[in-house]
């Protein structure tokens, strides 16, 4: 799937979430939105790894350690973290 189609999917699901009339609709849309965002992030991680592999170390080492999709930043450093 291309970046633009992934981005379009995220935008579409965001619009659906905003337009949701009740919690039941959100309960259907939000898991799809989370999955679409994960797919988008994975796509850009793969592009980044191809473009600047030295910035990520050896992808073989990370995969062998089972760390193919984790975020190495501490939870408090995430932009969406609620830590003060």
C-alpha positions as CSV (number, residue, x, y, z in Angstrom):
1,X,0.0,0.0,0.0
2,X,1.4,3.4,-0.9
3,X,1.9,6.3,1.6
4,X,-0.8,8.3,0.0
5,X,-3.4,5.6,0.3
6,X,-2.4,4.9,3.9
7,X,-2.7,8.6,4.6
8,X,-6.0,8.8,2.8
9,X,-7.3,5.9,5.0
10,X,-6.2,7.7,8.2
11,X,-7.8,10.9,7.1
12,X,-11.0,9.1,6.2
13,X,-11.2,7.3,9.5
14,X,-10.5,10.6,11.4
15,X,-13.4,12.2,9.6
16,X,-15.6,9.2,10.4
17,X,-14.6,9.4,14.1
18,X,-15.4,13.2,14.2
19,X,-18.8,12.6,12.5
20,X,-19.7,9.6,14.8
21,X,-23.0,10.1,16.4
22,X,-22.5,7.8,19.4
23,X,-20.1,5.6,21.3
24,X,-21.1,2.5,19.4
25,X,-19.9,4.1,16.1
26,X,-16.7,5.2,17.8
27,X,-16.1,1.7,19.1
28,X,-16.1,0.5,15.5
29,X,-14.1,3.3,14.0
30,X,-11.3,3.8,16.6
31,X,-9.7,0.3,16.3
32,X,-9.6,0.7,12.5
33,X,-8.0,4.1,13.0
34,X,-5.4,2.8,15.3
35,X,-4.6,0.0,12.9
36,X,-4.3,2.5,10.0
37,X,-2.0,4.7,12.0
38,X,0.2,1.7,12.9
39,X,0.4,0.7,9.2
40,X,1.3,4.2,8.3
41,X,4.1,4.3,10.9
42,X,5.4,0.9,9.8
43,X,5.5,2.2,6.2
44,X,7.6,5.2,7.2
45,X,9.8,3.2,9.4
46,X,10.6,0.9,6.5
47,X,11.3,3.9,4.3
48,X,13.6,5.4,6.9
49,X,15.4,2.1,7.4
50,X,16.1,1.9,3.7
51,X,17.1,5.6,3.5
52,X,19.3,5.9,6.6
53,X,20.0,2.4,7.9
54,X,22.9,3.5,10.0
55,X,20.5,5.6,12.2
56,X,18.7,2.4,13.2
57,X,21.6,0.0,13.6
58,X,21.3,-3.4,12.1
59,X,17.7,-4.3,11.3
60,X,18.7,-7.9,11.6
61,X,19.8,-7.4,15.2
62,X,16.6,-5.7,16.2
63,X,14.4,-8.3,14.5
64,X,16.4,-11.1,16.2
65,X,15.7,-9.5,19.5
66,X,12.0,-9.3,18.7
67,X,12.0,-5.5,18.6
68,X,10.5,-4.9,15.1
69,X,7.8,-2.4,16.1
70,X,8.6,-1.0,19.5
71,X,9.3,2.7,20.3
72,X,12.6,3.0,22.1
73,X,11.6,6.3,23.8
74,X,10.5,6.2,27.4
75,X,6.8,6.6,27.9
76,X,7.2,10.1,29.4
77,X,8.9,11.3,26.2
78,X,6.0,10.6,23.9
79,X,4.3,13.7,22.6
80,X,0.9,12.3,23.5
81,X,2.1,11.4,27.0
82,X,0.1,12.9,29.9
83,X,3.2,13.2,32.1
84,X,3.8,16.8,33.3
